[in-house]
Amino acid sequence: MITIKDLYKQGVGPSSSHTMGPVKAVQCFLQRYPNADQCKVVLYGSLALTGKGHGTDRAIAKAFGNNQVDIIFDCNTPVPHPNTMDFYATEGDVPCQMRVFSIGGGAIVIEGEEGASHKPVYPHKSFAEIKQYCKDNGLRLWQYVLQCEGDDVVVYLEQMWQTMCNAINQGLAAEGVLEGGLGVVRRAKKLSQPLVNEDQRTYENRVVAAYAFAVGEQNASGGEIVTAPTCGACGVLPAVFRYESEVRSLGLDTVVHGLMTAGLVGNLAKHNASISGAECGCQAEVGVACSMAAAGLAEMLGMSIDEIEYAAEVALEHHLGLTCDPIGGLVQIPCIERNAVAAMRAINAVNLAGFLADSGKISLDMVLKTMYETGKDINAGYRETSLGGLAKHYTTK
């Protein structure tokens, strides 16, 4: 596995796979062919089917700068990955071509160069191996991450946490209707308002939801967020960590430890399964985000490694089969609300782990493998194509 810095990425929404990934692909193409002319980009699969709603074409055109580019949406040609794009150009009389896969979380793979762009920093490939190593050496998971990554990961994660908090603050202050034509009204500010005579459980649900809505609405409006593990699922972890750090008076060091452990879980999902809604449905995005948040919170609370695994496993297990069916290809319905639901579920998973971790039968590695296989079995219409589910049945009024 590579660094968790590649999992937590600061950028603008609304989609890590449909905007951040394609922009990175354009940058790579122009670095290779700085004198490219007559540029053309062909988008396939989910990039073609939901690219308009996600703003893929606008992001690509902007990334090309002064270079003119022809962008084609090909919704019919079969491709090896649901987020495939082909780049064509000429340098003088020499043709230039590059095929790129946007694999989720803003990461890309250039065809023919799979696994060649990043150096692994983690010696173990499964949670079982990591857990055994940590137990043998008396390490907590965050200490394992620090050992593999080096001290500079701390500064990096502190910056990511600040960006997450900024997204919450800005989202709570913003009002109005999100662009895109669905008429979705920002609701974070309303959710943040105290209720009369509310009990502790109502307070928790309302505030956690407000924080998740705030980040999700910032992402949907093209604001700056942090992928955790993706743009579409970027509100889950910040909502959980912000709420818990406030009510429990947890310091920055503790939050960073949580980010390390959460990042480790997200990395395992990325390398052993998927974090792409187009590849495996929303279970790979919001489901993984919920698992990350649960593991990170359990770490912040000082729970054992077995309890951390149980919390992460439960959080993902009960998202298995979750479809990705964004209405109109926009990261709004059901995406924003889904982040809030998953944030509350992450907290519940941690609470459950405190009681039942010693009776767990399912490992994190097992549920990751199951998630990937389930995602591959899900009908393509339910994997970020907007051809099935809510996207199929919703009609604008």
MOHUZI-V555505 format. One record per backbone hydrogen bond with DSSP energy under -0.5 kcal/mol. CO is the residue of the C=O (numbers start at 1). NH is the residue of the N-H. E is the energy in kcal/mol with one decimal. If there is no record, write none. Layout:
# MOHUZI-V555505
co=(CO CO)
nh=(NH NH)
e=(E E)
This chain:
# MOHUZI-V555505
co=(1 1 3 4 4 7 9 11 15 15 16 19 20 21 22 23 24 25 26 27 28 29 33 37 39 40 41 41 42 43 44 44 45 45 46 50 51 51 52 55 56 57 58 59 60 61 62 64 68 69 70 70 72 72 73 74 82 82 83 84 85 86 87 88 89 90 90 91 91 93 94 96 98 99 100 101 101 103 104 107 107 109 110 113 126 127 128 129 130 131 132 133 134 134 135 140 141 142 143 144 145 146 150 151 151 152 153 154 155 156 157 158 159 160 161 162 163 164 165 166 167 168 169 170 176 183 184 187 188 190 195 199 200 201 202 203 204 205 206 207 208 209 210 211 212 213 214 215 216 217 218 219 223 225 230 231 233 234 235 236 237 238 239 240 241 242 243 244 245 246 251 252 253 254 255 256 257 258 259 260 261 262 263 264 265 266 267 268 269 275 276 277 281 282 282 282 283 285 286 287 288 289 290 291 292 293 294 295 296 297 298 299 304 305 306 307 308 309 310 311 312 313 314 316 317 319 322 323 324 324 326 327 330 332 332 332 333 334 335 336 337 338 339 340 341 342 343 344 345 346 347 348 349 350 351 352 352 353 356 357 363 364 365 366 367 368 369 370 371 372 373 374 379 380 381 381 382 388 389 389 390)
nh=(121 122 6 7 8 9 227 225 19 20 21 23 24 25 26 27 28 29 30 31 32 33 36 90 70 88 43 72 86 74 47 48 48 49 50 54 55 56 55 59 60 61 62 63 64 65 65 67 39 71 41 72 43 74 75 45 46 47 102 44 100 42 98 40 96 37 92 93 94 95 91 89 87 111 85 103 109 275 107 103 104 101 113 116 130 131 132 133 134 135 136 137 138 139 138 144 145 146 147 148 149 150 153 154 155 156 157 158 159 160 161 162 163 164 165 166 167 168 169 170 171 172 173 174 186 185 178 191 192 193 198 203 204 205 206 207 208 209 210 211 212 213 214 215 216 217 218 219 220 221 223 222 13 11 228 234 236 238 239 240 241 242 243 244 245 246 247 248 250 249 255 256 257 258 259 260 261 262 263 264 265 266 267 268 269 270 271 272 273 277 280 281 284 285 286 287 288 289 290 291 292 293 294 295 296 297 298 299 300 301 303 302 308 309 310 311 312 313 314 315 316 317 318 319 320 322 283 325 384 385 329 330 332 334 336 337 327 338 339 340 341 342 343 344 345 346 347 348 349 350 351 352 353 354 355 355 356 357 359 360 367 368 369 370 371 372 373 374 375 376 377 378 382 383 387 388 324 391 392 393 394)
e=(-2.6 -1.9 -1.4 -1.1 -2.4 -0.9 -2.4 -3.3 -1.7 -2.0 -2.4 -2.1 -2.1 -2.2 -2.4 -2.2 -2.2 -2.5 -2.7 -1.8 -1.8 -2.3 -1.8 -2.5 -2.2 -2.9 -0.5 -2.9 -2.4 -3.0 -1.2 -0.7 -0.5 -2.5 -2.6 -2.1 -1.1 -2.6 -0.5 -2.3 -2.4 -2.5 -2.2 -2.0 -1.8 -0.5 -1.0 -2.0 -0.8 -0.6 -2.8 -0.5 -3.2 -0.8 -0.8 -0.5 -2.0 -1.0 -2.7 -2.4 -2.9 -2.6 -1.8 -2.8 -3.2 -2.3 -0.5 -0.6 -1.8 -0.6 -2.7 -1.9 -2.9 -2.5 -2.5 -0.9 -2.3 -0.6 -1.6 -1.3 -0.7 -2.9 -2.6 -2.2 -2.0 -3.2 -2.1 -2.2 -2.6 -2.4 -2.5 -1.6 -0.6 -2.6 -0.6 -1.9 -2.3 -2.3 -2.3 -2.1 -3.0 -2.5 -1.6 -1.7 -0.7 -1.8 -2.4 -2.1 -1.8 -2.0 -2.5 -1.8 -2.0 -2.3 -2.5 -2.4 -2.1 -1.9 -2.7 -2.8 -2.3 -2.3 -1.2 -1.1 -2.9 -0.5 -3.1 -2.3 -1.6 -1.2 -0.9 -2.4 -2.7 -2.4 -2.5 -2.7 -2.6 -2.1 -2.4 -2.4 -2.2 -3.0 -2.4 -1.9 -2.5 -2.9 -1.7 -2.5 -2.4 -1.4 -3.5 -1.8 -1.8 -2.5 -1.4 -1.8 -1.0 -0.5 -1.4 -1.9 -2.7 -2.6 -2.1 -2.4 -2.3 -1.6 -2.6 -1.8 -1.7 -0.5 -1.9 -2.6 -2.1 -2.0 -2.3 -2.2 -2.1 -2.8 -2.4 -1.9 -1.9 -2.5 -2.4 -2.0 -2.0 -2.4 -2.5 -2.5 -1.6 -0.5 -2.7 -1.8 -1.6 -1.0 -1.2 -1.7 -0.7 -2.5 -2.5 -1.9 -2.8 -2.6 -2.3 -2.4 -2.8 -2.5 -2.4 -2.0 -2.3 -1.7 -2.5 -1.7 -2.5 -2.2 -2.2 -2.5 -2.3 -2.8 -2.8 -2.1 -1.6 -3.2 -1.7 -2.2 -1.1 -2.2 -1.7 -0.6 -2.4 -0.5 -1.9 -1.7 -1.7 -0.5 -1.9 -0.6 -2.6 -2.3 -1.6 -1.2 -2.0 -2.4 -1.9 -1.9 -1.9 -2.1 -1.5 -1.8 -2.3 -1.8 -2.1 -2.4 -2.0 -1.4 -0.6 -1.2 -2.4 -1.7 -2.4 -1.3 -1.9 -2.1 -2.2 -2.3 -2.5 -2.1 -2.3 -2.9 -2.5 -2.0 -1.4 -1.3 -2.5 -1.8 -0.7 -1.1 -2.8 -0.9 -0.7 -1.7 -2.3)
